[in-house]
């Protein structure tokens, strides 16, 4: 019965700005160290998931999103869009370098 409860999810993460693939996005099961990162095409595969797990998608400068696995009970491939985090971008200070 344990096998029936485990899931394997594949997907792709893109930008809401222009639809481009986002490489290097962290995809982690909430409350664990179990995760992966997206490849150069924004694609990922993560296994050993359970129905109540929640995936966390995060990347510096982008708004973090949560995705409950049970949301897509029969779906194995998900599409996630991340948007710029304007609050975080406002906190970045750029200082000129003088030579």
N, C-alpha and C positions, 0 to 999 in steps of 0.2 A: 504493500500500500504506500510505502514511502516513495517508491519510484514514480507512482502515479501522481504524486504531489509536486515533484520537482519539474522545473521548466528550463528551457534554453531559449533565450531571446536573441534575435539579431535585429539590427536596425541601422539607421543612418541619422546623423545629426547635421543640420544645416542652419544657416544664418537667416533670421527673419528679414534682415536688411536687403539681401540680394539673392538668397537661395543657394549660396555657395556652400560646399562641403566644409565642415569644421574639423580638421585634424587635431589630435591632442586633447580632446575633451575627456575629462574624467567621468567614468560611469561606475558608480559604487553602490553596493547594497547598503541602505541606510542602517547605521548602527554597527557596521562591520568594516573589516579591511578588505573584503572580497570585492574585486572590481577589475576594470580594464580601462583602456583608453581607445579613442577612435583612431583609425588609420588615416592615411593621406587622403582617402576618399570620404572621410567622415563616417565610415562604417565600423561597427563593433559586434562582438559576439560575447555573451555572458551566460554561463551555465550554472547549474545547481541552485536554481531559484525556487522559492516556494510561493504559494499563492498569496500570502500576506506580505511578501517582501515589497519594498519600495526602492526604486532606482533613483539615485541622485545624479543629475547631470550638472557638471560645473566646469568653468573655464574662467581664467582671469579676464576681467573686463566685460563678462557676460552675466546676465541674471541667472542664478541657479534655479533649476526646476526639479520637481519631484514627480515620479511616475509610478503609481501603484500597479503592481503586476496584475492584480485581480481585475483591473480596469479592462484588460484585454484577455479575458479568460481563454479563448481559443486561438488568439493571434500570436504568431511566432515572430513577426517582423514589424517593428514600429518605426515611425518617423518622428523625430523630435526637432523642434525649431527653438533656437536660443536667440534672445535679443540682447542688445547692448544694455549694460547696467549704467545708466546715466549718473546715478548717485555715486557709484564707485569711480566713474571717470572724473567726476567733479572733485574727488578727493586726491587725485594725482596732481602733484606739483612738478612743473618742469622748470628747472633752473638753467639759465644759460651758462655755457662754459667759455671762459675767457682765456685766450692764449697769450 
